[in-house]
Amino acid sequence: YYPCQHGTASMKAVLPALTGKTYENLAIHEGGQASSEFMRVTFGKVPDADRQQVLRNLEEYCGQDTLGMLDILQRLAVITSPQELLQHSRRAGHIVKELKTGMGTANHVSL
């Protein structure tokens, strides 16, 4: 886990932690909102223009989820490659050495 995930493995935390991509710029940016908007335009009395806009927003949100999963898989493939693991291991070794000698700070701990 990365510290910026705040202990959660949700897409909304993992995607930005591993790729820098977020949901912030989307009209619909979380699952509860997506569900309620879907229910509202599917079963409620909503003008057709509103319905069409919400459906476009839902497609964009779901597309971000789908592409986000692929982006996460690609990033995990990179960071678990032998070269990257070796690099992380070396960095971790340096961090441990610095912490043991009192030269390191808590900010160095994130790999």
PyRosetta script that sets phi, psi and omega in degrees:
from pyrosetta import init, pose_from_sequence

init()
pose = pose_from_sequence("YYPCQHGTASMKAVLPALTGKTYENLAIHEGGQASSEFMRVTFGKVPDADRQQVLRNLEEYCGQDTLGMLDILQRLAVITSPQELLQHSRRAGHIVKELKTGMGTANHVSL")
pose.set_psi(1, 145.8)
pose.set_omega(1, 172.5)
pose.set_phi(2, -95.1)
pose.set_psi(2, 146.1)
pose.set_omega(2, -179.6)
pose.set_phi(3, -55.2)
pose.set_psi(3, -34.3)
pose.set_omega(3, -178.0)
pose.set_phi(4, -69.6)
pose.set_psi(4, -6.3)
pose.set_omega(4, 175.1)
pose.set_phi(5, -80.5)
pose.set_psi(5, -13.3)
pose.set_omega(5, 179.1)
pose.set_phi(6, 52.4)
pose.set_psi(6, 39.6)
pose.set_omega(6, 175.0)
pose.set_phi(7, 77.7)
pose.set_psi(7, 10.2)
pose.set_omega(7, -178.9)
pose.set_phi(8, -116.4)
pose.set_psi(8, 151.9)
pose.set_omega(8, 178.5)
pose.set_phi(9, -110.0)
pose.set_psi(9, 22.1)
pose.set_omega(9, 179.8)
pose.set_phi(10, -70.7)
pose.set_psi(10, 154.8)
pose.set_omega(10, 177.3)
pose.set_phi(11, -54.8)
pose.set_psi(11, -39.6)
pose.set_omega(11, -176.2)
pose.set_phi(12, -65.9)
pose.set_psi(12, -21.0)
pose.set_omega(12, 177.6)
pose.set_phi(13, -98.4)
pose.set_psi(13, -40.8)
pose.set_omega(13, -175.8)
pose.set_phi(14, -72.0)
pose.set_psi(14, -43.2)
pose.set_omega(14, -177.0)
pose.set_phi(15, -56.7)
pose.set_psi(15, -52.2)
pose.set_omega(15, 178.7)
pose.set_phi(16, -68.0)
pose.set_psi(16, -32.3)
pose.set_omega(16, -179.6)
pose.set_phi(17, -64.2)
pose.set_psi(17, -39.0)
pose.set_omega(17, -176.5)
pose.set_phi(18, -94.4)
pose.set_psi(18, -27.3)
pose.set_omega(18, -172.7)
pose.set_phi(19, -123.7)
pose.set_psi(19, -17.0)
pose.set_omega(19, -175.3)
pose.set_phi(20, 83.8)
pose.set_psi(20, -4.8)
pose.set_omega(20, 179.0)
pose.set_phi(21, -83.9)
pose.set_psi(21, 145.2)
pose.set_omega(21, -179.6)
pose.set_phi(22, -132.8)
pose.set_psi(22, 177.2)
pose.set_omega(22, 176.8)
pose.set_phi(23, -103.1)
pose.set_psi(23, -0.1)
pose.set_omega(23, -172.2)
pose.set_phi(24, -59.1)
pose.set_psi(24, -32.6)
pose.set_omega(24, -176.4)
pose.set_phi(25, -86.0)
pose.set_psi(25, 1.2)
pose.set_omega(25, -179.3)
pose.set_phi(26, -91.3)
pose.set_psi(26, 149.1)
pose.set_omega(26, 176.9)
pose.set_phi(27, -64.5)
pose.set_psi(27, -37.4)
pose.set_omega(27, 174.0)
pose.set_phi(28, -111.4)
pose.set_psi(28, 121.1)
pose.set_omega(28, -173.5)
pose.set_phi(29, -128.9)
pose.set_psi(29, 14.3)
pose.set_omega(29, 172.5)
pose.set_phi(30, -158.2)
pose.set_psi(30, 156.9)
pose.set_omega(30, -171.3)
pose.set_phi(31, -60.5)
pose.set_psi(31, -40.3)
pose.set_omega(31, 179.0)
pose.set_phi(32, -62.0)
pose.set_psi(32, -40.6)
pose.set_omega(32, 177.9)
pose.set_phi(33, -65.9)
pose.set_psi(33, -41.0)
pose.set_omega(33, 179.0)
pose.set_phi(34, -61.2)
pose.set_psi(34, -45.0)
pose.set_omega(34, -179.5)
pose.set_phi(35, -63.3)
pose.set_psi(35, -46.7)
pose.set_omega(35, -177.3)
pose.set_phi(36, -67.9)
pose.set_psi(36, -37.4)
pose.set_omega(36, 177.2)
pose.set_phi(37, -66.4)
pose.set_psi(37, -39.8)
pose.set_omega(37, 177.4)
pose.set_phi(38, -60.9)
pose.set_psi(38, -47.6)
pose.set_omega(38, 179.9)
pose.set_phi(39, -61.7)
pose.set_psi(39, -42.0)
pose.set_omega(39, -177.7)
pose.set_phi(40, -62.0)
pose.set_psi(40, -46.9)
pose.set_omega(40, -176.4)
pose.set_phi(41, -82.1)
pose.set_psi(41, -18.6)
pose.set_omega(41, 179.2)
pose.set_phi(42, -84.3)
pose.set_psi(42, -41.5)
pose.set_omega(42, -173.4)
pose.set_phi(43, -113.7)
pose.set_psi(43, -8.5)
pose.set_omega(43, -178.9)
pose.set_phi(44, -95.8)
pose.set_psi(44, 167.3)
pose.set_omega(44, 175.4)
pose.set_phi(45, -87.0)
pose.set_psi(45, 100.8)
pose.set_omega(45, -174.0)
pose.set_phi(46, -129.1)
pose.set_psi(46, 136.2)
pose.set_omega(46, 176.3)
pose.set_phi(47, -57.0)
pose.set_psi(47, 145.6)
pose.set_omega(47, -176.3)
pose.set_phi(48, -56.9)
pose.set_psi(48, -37.9)
pose.set_omega(48, 179.9)
pose.set_phi(49, -63.1)
pose.set_psi(49, -41.1)
pose.set_omega(49, 176.2)
pose.set_phi(50, -62.6)
pose.set_psi(50, -46.5)
pose.set_omega(50, -179.3)
pose.set_phi(51, -57.6)
pose.set_psi(51, -46.9)
pose.set_omega(51, -178.6)
pose.set_phi(52, -64.0)
pose.set_psi(52, -39.4)
pose.set_omega(52, 179.1)
pose.set_phi(53, -65.6)
pose.set_psi(53, -44.2)
pose.set_omega(53, 179.4)
pose.set_phi(54, -63.4)
pose.set_psi(54, -41.0)
pose.set_omega(54, 179.0)
pose.set_phi(55, -63.1)
pose.set_psi(55, -38.6)
pose.set_omega(55, 175.3)
pose.set_phi(56, -64.2)
pose.set_psi(56, -42.7)
pose.set_omega(56, 178.4)
pose.set_phi(57, -62.6)
pose.set_psi(57, -39.8)
pose.set_omega(57, 178.0)
pose.set_phi(58, -66.2)
pose.set_psi(58, -40.0)
pose.set_omega(58, 176.9)
pose.set_phi(59, -62.1)
pose.set_psi(59, -40.8)
pose.set_omega(59, 178.8)
pose.set_phi(60, -64.8)
pose.set_psi(60, -44.6)
pose.set_omega(60, 179.0)
pose.set_phi(61, -63.0)
pose.set_psi(61, -48.1)
pose.set_omega(61, 179.9)
pose.set_phi(62, -65.9)
pose.set_psi(62, -35.5)
pose.set_omega(62, 176.2)
pose.set_phi(63, -63.1)
pose.set_psi(63, -39.8)
pose.set_omega(63, 177.3)
pose.set_phi(64, -63.0)
pose.set_psi(64, -40.6)
pose.set_omega(64, 176.6)
pose.set_phi(65, -61.1)
pose.set_psi(65, -47.5)
pose.set_omega(65, -176.9)
pose.set_phi(66, -65.3)
pose.set_psi(66, -51.3)
pose.set_omega(66, 178.6)
pose.set_phi(67, -65.3)
pose.set_psi(67, -33.8)
pose.set_omega(67, 177.5)
pose.set_phi(68, -60.7)
pose.set_psi(68, -41.3)
pose.set_omega(68, 177.3)
pose.set_phi(69, -61.9)
pose.set_psi(69, -42.2)
pose.set_omega(69, 178.0)
pose.set_phi(70, -65.3)
pose.set_psi(70, -42.3)
pose.set_omega(70, 178.5)
pose.set_phi(71, -62.0)
pose.set_psi(71, -40.5)
pose.set_omega(71, 178.1)
pose.set_phi(72, -63.7)
pose.set_psi(72, -45.6)
pose.set_omega(72, 178.6)
pose.set_phi(73, -60.6)
pose.set_psi(73, -42.5)
pose.set_omega(73, 178.4)
pose.set_phi(74, -63.5)
pose.set_psi(74, -42.2)
pose.set_omega(74, 179.7)
pose.set_phi(75, -66.2)
pose.set_psi(75, -40.8)
pose.set_omega(75, 178.0)
pose.set_phi(76, -63.7)
pose.set_psi(76, -36.9)
pose.set_omega(76, 177.2)
pose.set_phi(77, -62.2)
pose.set_psi(77, -39.0)
pose.set_omega(77, 179.7)
pose.set_phi(78, -69.1)
pose.set_psi(78, -49.2)
pose.set_omega(78, -174.6)
pose.set_phi(79, -75.2)
pose.set_psi(79, -11.4)
pose.set_omega(79, 175.5)
pose.set_phi(80, -104.0)
pose.set_psi(80, 7.4)
pose.set_omega(80, 176.0)
pose.set_phi(81, -68.7)
pose.set_psi(81, 151.2)
pose.set_omega(81, -178.3)
pose.set_phi(82, -53.3)
pose.set_psi(82, -41.1)
pose.set_omega(82, -179.4)
pose.set_phi(83, -64.8)
pose.set_psi(83, -44.1)
pose.set_omega(83, -178.8)
pose.set_phi(84, -68.0)
pose.set_psi(84, -40.6)
pose.set_omega(84, 178.0)
pose.set_phi(85, -62.2)
pose.set_psi(85, -40.5)
pose.set_omega(85, 177.8)
pose.set_phi(86, -62.9)
pose.set_psi(86, -42.9)
pose.set_omega(86, 179.2)
pose.set_phi(87, -62.5)
pose.set_psi(87, -44.2)
pose.set_omega(87, 177.5)
pose.set_phi(88, -62.7)
pose.set_psi(88, -40.7)
pose.set_omega(88, -180.0)
pose.set_phi(89, -62.5)
pose.set_psi(89, -42.7)
pose.set_omega(89, 178.4)
pose.set_phi(90, -64.1)
pose.set_psi(90, -44.4)
pose.set_omega(90, 178.7)
pose.set_phi(91, -61.2)
pose.set_psi(91, -43.2)
pose.set_omega(91, -180.0)
pose.set_phi(92, -62.3)
pose.set_psi(92, -40.2)
pose.set_omega(92, 178.0)
pose.set_phi(93, -61.5)
pose.set_psi(93, -42.3)
pose.set_omega(93, 178.4)
pose.set_phi(94, -65.2)
pose.set_psi(94, -40.3)
pose.set_omega(94, -179.9)
pose.set_phi(95, -64.2)
pose.set_psi(95, -46.4)
pose.set_omega(95, 179.2)
pose.set_phi(96, -59.9)
pose.set_psi(96, -44.0)
pose.set_omega(96, 179.7)
pose.set_phi(97, -60.8)
pose.set_psi(97, -45.3)
pose.set_omega(97, 179.2)
pose.set_phi(98, -62.6)
pose.set_psi(98, -42.5)
pose.set_omega(98, -179.5)
pose.set_phi(99, -65.2)
pose.set_psi(99, -39.0)
pose.set_omega(99, 179.6)
pose.set_phi(100, -66.6)
pose.set_psi(100, -32.6)
pose.set_omega(100, -179.0)
pose.set_phi(101, -89.9)
pose.set_psi(101, -1.9)
pose.set_omega(101, 178.1)
pose.set_phi(102, 82.2)
pose.set_psi(102, 7.9)
pose.set_omega(102, -179.1)
pose.set_phi(103, -90.5)
pose.set_psi(103, -19.6)
pose.set_omega(103, -174.7)
pose.set_phi(104, -86.4)
pose.set_psi(104, 166.6)
pose.set_omega(104, 176.5)
pose.set_phi(105, -128.3)
pose.set_psi(105, 166.7)
pose.set_omega(105, 179.4)
pose.set_phi(106, -60.5)
pose.set_psi(106, -26.4)
pose.set_omega(106, -179.4)
pose.set_phi(107, -66.1)
pose.set_psi(107, -23.0)
pose.set_omega(107, -178.7)
pose.set_phi(108, -78.2)
pose.set_psi(108, -13.7)
pose.set_omega(108, -171.0)
pose.set_phi(109, -69.7)
pose.set_psi(109, -27.9)
pose.set_omega(109, 179.9)
pose.set_phi(110, -73.5)
pose.set_psi(110, 126.8)
pose.set_omega(110, 179.6)
pose.set_phi(111, -92.0)
pose.dump_pdb("model.pdb")
